């Protein structure tokens, strides 16, 4: 059985926003919290992608300088 991974701070904030949104009646306040959660998850996912791309560039440039 796989173990659960620890959530990032952005993921925890998104989950909290969704929990609070579920407690509200349908309307603009509920929608605002849902949109906040979606934005936080977007930042989490795209932030990780940008970090991976930056690391790949760093590794590639390091490899080029060490070769010649």
Secondary structure in CASP SS format (residue, H / E / C, confidence):
PFRMAT SS
TARGET T0000
AUTHOR 0000-0000-0000
METHOD secondary structure of the structure
MODEL  1
X C 1.00
X C 1.00
X C 1.00
X C 1.00
X C 1.00
X C 1.00
X C 1.00
X C 1.00
X H 1.00
X H 1.00
X H 1.00
X H 1.00
X H 1.00
X H 1.00
X H 1.00
X H 1.00
X H 1.00
X H 1.00
X H 1.00
X H 1.00
X H 1.00
X H 1.00
X C 1.00
X C 1.00
X C 1.00
X C 1.00
X C 1.00
X H 1.00
X H 1.00
X H 1.00
X H 1.00
X H 1.00
X H 1.00
X H 1.00
X H 1.00
X H 1.00
X H 1.00
X H 1.00
X H 1.00
X H 1.00
X H 1.00
X H 1.00
X H 1.00
X H 1.00
X H 1.00
X H 1.00
X H 1.00
X H 1.00
X H 1.00
X H 1.00
X H 1.00
X H 1.00
X H 1.00
X H 1.00
X H 1.00
X H 1.00
X H 1.00
X H 1.00
X H 1.00
X H 1.00
X H 1.00
X H 1.00
X H 1.00
X H 1.00
X H 1.00
X H 1.00
X H 1.00
X C 1.00
END
